[in-house]
Amino acid sequence: MMNKIILALFSIVILSSVACDSDYQLDDIASQSDARVLMASIDVRDVPYDSQRTFYDHSAKAIRIDILPGMDWTTFTVFVTPTLYSTMTPYGGFEQDWSSGSKSYTVTSGDGSVSNTYTVNIVEVTAF
């Protein structure tokens, strides 16, 4: 028990010293020239969270959302979140017909220098 307390205190001291170190800097998490999709998921009212899995391939500009069988393909609401400062067309978060299984979203960087078109595919799988 005493070893666990000492380990916990030691961890807090180490983490505090790293977090307060003036030389410690985070990389930029967003820039005006970034145009990527950060997240995509189906509204949990349409497909429960534990019935979907999302896979990202940024080099191919492809996102695959696997869902378990038995879902109605015509009324999904898919949320697609682009990087900070960027814009996206069409907007995500609205009910759309997904019977074709895929849609394209174009993300344009905040400074307009980069534009990427991502294809979001919804795939029915038998199991995860």
Backbone as CSV, one residue per row, in Angstrom:
resi,resn,N_x,N_y,N_z,CA_x,CA_y,CA_z,C_x,C_y,C_z
1,MET,0.821,-1.180,0.000,0.000,0.000,0.000,0.872,1.253,0.000
2,MET,1.892,1.269,0.843,2.795,2.407,0.929,3.548,2.607,-0.382
3,ASN,3.915,1.494,-1.059,4.606,1.593,-2.351,3.726,2.273,-3.387
4,LYS,2.438,1.976,-3.373,1.505,2.595,-4.332,1.390,4.091,-4.089
5,ILE,1.346,4.485,-2.824,1.252,5.905,-2.492,2.518,6.642,-2.924
6,ILE,3.670,6.044,-2.668,4.947,6.661,-3.067,5.024,6.771,-4.580
7,LEU,4.618,5.727,-5.287,4.614,5.762,-6.758,3.677,6.839,-7.282
8,ALA,2.496,6.969,-6.689,1.535,7.989,-7.113,2.102,9.389,-6.895
9,LEU,2.705,9.636,-5.743,3.301,10.943,-5.466,4.459,11.248,-6.410
10,PHE,5.297,10.253,-6.650,6.419,10.423,-7.578,5.895,10.773,-8.981
11,SER,4.861,10.096,-9.430,4.269,10.365,-10.751,3.734,11.783,-10.836
12,ILE,3.074,12.235,-9.781,2.539,13.602,-9.764,3.666,14.619,-9.853
13,VAL,4.761,14.404,-9.123,5.899,15.328,-9.147,6.507,15.374,-10.551
14,ILE,6.704,14.223,-11.175,7.297,14.175,-12.515,6.385,14.855,-13.526
15,LEU,5.101,14.535,-13.506,4.170,15.146,-14.455,4.064,16.652,-14.248
16,SER,4.086,17.094,-13.012,4.025,18.527,-12.730,5.249,19.256,-13.254
17,SER,6.406,18.642,-13.104,7.623,19.309,-13.564,7.664,19.395,-15.087
18,VAL,7.161,18.395,-15.766,7.114,18.436,-17.231,6.104,19.467,-17.699
19,ALA,4.934,19.494,-17.077,3.879,20.418,-17.484,4.263,21.868,-17.218
20,CYS,5.099,22.124,-16.219,5.484,23.488,-15.871,6.803,23.907,-16.498
21,ASP,7.464,23.032,-17.191,8.757,23.332,-17.789,8.593,24.385,-18.876
22,SER,9.305,25.483,-18.782,9.166,26.572,-19.752,9.710,26.181,-21.126
23,ASP,10.572,25.169,-21.199,11.106,24.740,-22.486,10.197,23.732,-23.188
24,TYR,9.218,23.240,-22.479,8.313,22.230,-23.036,7.288,22.929,-23.915
25,GLN,7.247,22.585,-25.204,6.305,23.216,-26.125,5.552,22.148,-26.893
26,LEU,4.287,22.419,-27.106,3.469,21.532,-27.917,3.589,21.933,-29.375
27,ASP,3.534,20.956,-30.268,3.472,21.272,-31.687,2.149,21.949,-31.979
28,ASP,2.115,22.745,-33.019,0.845,23.343,-33.425,-0.143,22.234,-33.736
29,ILE,-1.319,22.308,-33.153,-2.331,21.281,-33.426,-3.216,21.676,-34.597
30,ALA,-3.083,22.899,-35.039,-3.847,23.348,-36.207,-3.130,24.526,-36.834
31,SER,-3.254,24.639,-38.125,-2.682,25.786,-38.808,-3.676,26.247,-39.868
32,GLN,-3.462,27.426,-40.357,-4.336,27.987,-41.390,-4.271,27.196,-42.693
33,SER,-3.201,26.407,-42.889,-3.047,25.668,-44.147,-3.419,24.185,-44.018
34,ASP,-4.058,23.799,-42.922,-4.435,22.401,-42.698,-5.859,22.171,-43.207
35,ALA,-6.053,21.091,-43.962,-7.373,20.777,-44.518,-7.606,19.272,-44.451
36,ARG,-7.905,18.790,-43.243,-8.148,17.360,-43.048,-9.459,17.155,-42.299
37,VAL,-9.950,15.922,-42.362,-11.084,15.537,-41.533,-10.526,14.945,-40.252
38,LEU,-10.960,15.460,-39.116,-10.482,14.967,-37.827,-11.337,13.825,-37.299
39,MET,-12.647,13.896,-37.556,-13.534,12.898,-36.999,-14.762,12.728,-37.886
40,ALA,-15.250,11.500,-37.947,-16.501,11.210,-38.635,-17.211,10.109,-37.860
41,SER,-18.496,10.295,-37.633,-19.282,9.275,-36.944,-20.755,9.455,-37.278
42,ILE,-21.484,8.378,-37.121,-22.924,8.405,-37.348,-23.593,8.799,-36.037
43,ASP,-24.617,9.620,-36.132,-25.375,10.037,-34.951,-25.817,8.802,-34.168
44,VAL,-25.579,8.808,-32.870,-25.894,7.639,-32.049,-27.392,7.369,-31.973
45,ARG,-28.215,8.329,-32.372,-29.657,8.066,-32.431,-29.997,7.197,-33.635
46,ASP,-29.122,7.193,-34.649,-29.326,6.368,-35.845,-28.637,5.012,-35.714
47,VAL,-27.406,5.031,-35.228,-26.616,3.808,-35.037,-25.918,3.937,-33.687
48,PRO,-26.204,3.047,-32.738,-25.552,3.142,-31.425,-24.030,3.154,-31.556
49,TYR,-23.385,3.876,-30.646,-21.932,4.028,-30.688,-21.209,2.690,-30.716
50,ASP,-21.708,1.706,-29.962,-21.042,0.405,-29.930,-21.345,-0.448,-31.154
51,SER,-22.114,0.084,-32.115,-22.422,-0.635,-33.356,-21.721,-0.023,-34.556
52,GLN,-20.753,0.879,-34.322,-20.023,1.512,-35.415,-18.548,1.657,-35.064
53,ARG,-17.716,1.574,-36.080,-16.272,1.785,-35.943,-15.812,2.632,-37.130
54,THR,-14.940,3.604,-36.876,-14.474,4.498,-37.929,-12.991,4.293,-38.163
55,PHE,-12.609,4.241,-39.454,-11.212,4.052,-39.859,-10.838,5.182,-40.817
56,TYR,-9.667,5.801,-40.592,-9.216,6.944,-41.378,-7.986,6.570,-42.198
57,ASP,-7.986,6.955,-43.472,-6.814,6.818,-44.331,-6.585,8.190,-44.959
58,HIS,-5.800,9.030,-44.280,-5.609,10.410,-44.733,-4.840,10.493,-46.043
59,SER,-3.944,9.559,-46.304,-3.202,9.608,-47.570,-4.119,9.331,-48.758
60,ALA,-5.112,8.472,-48.588,-6.077,8.171,-49.661,-7.302,9.069,-49.589
61,LYS,-7.379,9.922,-48.579,-8.536,10.805,-48.356,-9.825,9.986,-48.269
62,ALA,-9.760,8.911,-47.497,-10.899,8.002,-47.365,-11.186,7.717,-45.896
63,ILE,-12.469,7.676,-45.592,-12.924,7.338,-44.249,-13.962,6.240,-44.395
64,ARG,-13.798,5.184,-43.605,-14.751,4.071,-43.639,-15.395,3.929,-42.272
65,ILE,-16.720,3.925,-42.269,-17.457,3.698,-41.036,-18.121,2.336,-41.173
66,ASP,-17.673,1.390,-40.362,-18.265,0.050,-40.348,-19.434,0.044,-39.379
67,ILE,-20.543,-0.564,-39.810,-21.703,-0.695,-38.928,-22.169,-2.139,-38.926
68,LEU,-22.801,-2.521,-37.843,-23.355,-3.862,-37.750,-24.647,-3.936,-38.546
69,PRO,-25.077,-5.128,-38.983,-26.267,-5.261,-39.819,-27.541,-4.815,-39.112
70,GLY,-28.553,-4.574,-39.945,-29.883,-4.262,-39.429,-30.200,-2.786,-39.340
71,MET,-29.360,-1.912,-39.898,-29.607,-0.474,-39.833,-30.318,-0.007,-41.105
72,ASP,-31.160,1.016,-40.967,-31.859,1.608,-42.104,-30.890,2.549,-42.831
73,TRP,-30.563,2.227,-44.058,-29.551,2.975,-44.817,-30.031,4.313,-45.355
74,THR,-31.272,4.660,-45.203,-31.762,5.864,-45.871,-31.758,7.111,-45.009
75,THR,-31.576,7.010,-43.720,-31.746,8.193,-42.874,-30.614,8.409,-41.883
76,PHE,-29.397,8.191,-42.280,-28.272,8.442,-41.381,-27.966,9.928,-41.285
77,THR,-27.589,10.345,-40.085,-26.995,11.652,-39.884,-25.538,11.395,-39.535
78,VAL,-24.637,11.847,-40.396,-23.213,11.629,-40.176,-22.571,12.970,-39.832
79,PHE,-21.828,12.969,-38.727,-21.098,14.158,-38.315,-19.672,14.044,-38.831
80,VAL,-19.247,15.046,-39.583,-17.892,15.100,-40.121,-17.271,16.397,-39.608
81,THR,-16.136,16.267,-38.923,-15.502,17.428,-38.305,-14.162,17.707,-38.980
82,PRO,-14.029,18.886,-39.611,-12.740,19.246,-40.223,-11.807,19.879,-39.201
83,THR,-10.563,20.110,-39.610,-9.582,20.767,-38.747,-10.001,22.207,-38.455
84,LEU,-9.434,22.730,-37.375,-9.684,24.100,-36.973,-9.276,25.047,-38.102
85,TYR,-10.027,26.096,-38.303,-9.829,27.138,-39.312,-10.322,26.735,-40.701
86,SER,-10.513,25.462,-40.965,-10.916,25.059,-42.312,-12.434,25.116,-42.474
87,THR,-12.875,25.057,-43.723,-14.297,25.009,-44.040,-14.584,23.703,-44.771
88,MET,-15.850,23.304,-44.778,-16.204,22.029,-45.393,-17.520,22.165,-46.138
89,THR,-17.595,21.521,-47.306,-18.849,21.446,-48.051,-19.060,20.013,-48.511
90,PRO,-20.223,19.464,-48.483,-21.381,20.040,-47.779,-21.162,19.927,-46.274
91,TYR,-21.974,20.629,-45.534,-21.902,20.538,-44.080,-22.356,19.162,-43.624
92,GLY,-21.734,18.633,-42.591,-22.173,17.379,-41.993,-23.177,17.660,-40.890
93,GLY,-23.785,16.612,-40.388,-24.699,16.768,-39.270,-26.150,16.875,-39.655
94,PHE,-26.440,16.700,-40.938,-27.817,16.730,-41.397,-28.209,15.345,-41.892
95,GLU,-29.467,15.014,-41.731,-29.951,13.726,-42.206,-29.819,13.664,-43.728
96,GLN,-29.188,12.588,-44.205,-28.972,12.416,-45.643,-29.263,10.976,-46.035
97,ASP,-29.525,10.776,-47.317,-29.739,9.434,-47.854,-28.372,8.789,-48.095
98,TRP,-28.086,7.719,-47.380,-26.822,7.007,-47.505,-27.002,5.665,-48.198
99,SER,-28.077,5.481,-48.955,-28.324,4.184,-49.604,-27.220,3.828,-50.593
100,SER,-26.520,4.829,-51.133,-25.398,4.543,-52.035,-24.171,4.082,-51.253
101,GLY,-24.142,4.360,-49.944,-23.035,3.923,-49.101,-21.891,4.907,-48.981
102,SER,-21.881,5.983,-49.792,-20.764,6.930,-49.679,-21.189,8.352,-50.031
103,LYS,-20.417,9.295,-49.511,-20.586,10.720,-49.806,-19.202,11.355,-49.795
104,SER,-19.062,12.458,-50.498,-17.798,13.190,-50.540,-17.946,14.520,-49.821
105,TYR,-16.885,14.875,-49.100,-16.815,16.139,-48.378,-15.518,16.824,-48.761
106,THR,-15.596,18.109,-49.130,-14.407,18.872,-49.491,-14.040,19.800,-48.345
107,VAL,-12.796,19.668,-47.884,-12.285,20.481,-46.787,-11.268,21.452,-47.373
108,THR,-11.467,22.757,-47.105,-10.568,23.795,-47.599,-9.920,24.482,-46.412
109,SER,-8.604,24.634,-46.476,-7.864,25.250,-45.376,-8.312,26.683,-45.152
110,GLY,-8.029,27.185,-43.952,-8.423,28.542,-43.598,-7.830,29.609,-44.492
111,ASP,-6.610,29.392,-44.978,-5.989,30.378,-45.867,-6.288,30.102,-47.338
112,GLY,-7.047,29.032,-47.618,-7.441,28.720,-48.990,-6.376,28.039,-49.821
113,SER,-5.223,27.721,-49.245,-4.117,27.160,-50.023,-4.239,25.658,-50.272
114,VAL,-5.040,24.967,-49.458,-5.159,23.515,-49.573,-6.627,23.134,-49.599
115,SER,-6.953,22.204,-50.494,-8.311,21.683,-50.565,-8.230,20.173,-50.755
116,ASN,-8.898,19.419,-49.890,-8.904,17.961,-49.972,-10.333,17.455,-49.993
117,THR,-10.590,16.483,-50.857,-11.906,15.861,-50.905,-11.814,14.470,-50.295
118,TYR,-12.549,14.274,-49.221,-12.600,13.000,-48.518,-13.869,12.255,-48.920
119,THR,-13.737,10.958,-49.105,-14.898,10.112,-49.355,-15.191,9.340,-48.078
120,VAL,-16.420,9.467,-47.609,-16.854,8.736,-46.426,-17.706,7.572,-46.911
121,ASN,-17.287,6.361,-46.573,-18.013,5.148,-46.953,-18.591,4.487,-45.712
122,ILE,-19.856,4.097,-45.809,-20.473,3.333,-44.736,-20.572,1.886,-45.225
123,VAL,-20.016,0.972,-44.442,-19.936,-0.433,-44.839,-20.590,-1.295,-43.769
124,GLU,-21.513,-2.147,-44.193,-22.133,-3.077,-43.252,-21.235,-4.287,-43.086
125,VAL,-20.904,-4.609,-41.852,-20.036,-5.750,-41.546,-20.795,-6.692,-40.626
126,THR,-20.384,-7.949,-40.590,-21.082,-8.918,-39.748,-20.629,-8.866,-38.301
127,ALA,-19.380,-8.449,-38.062,-18.856,-8.363,-36.700,-17.633,-7.463,-36.690
128,PHE,-17.270,-6.976,-35.499,-16.052,-6.178,-35.338,-14.932,-7.060,-34.883
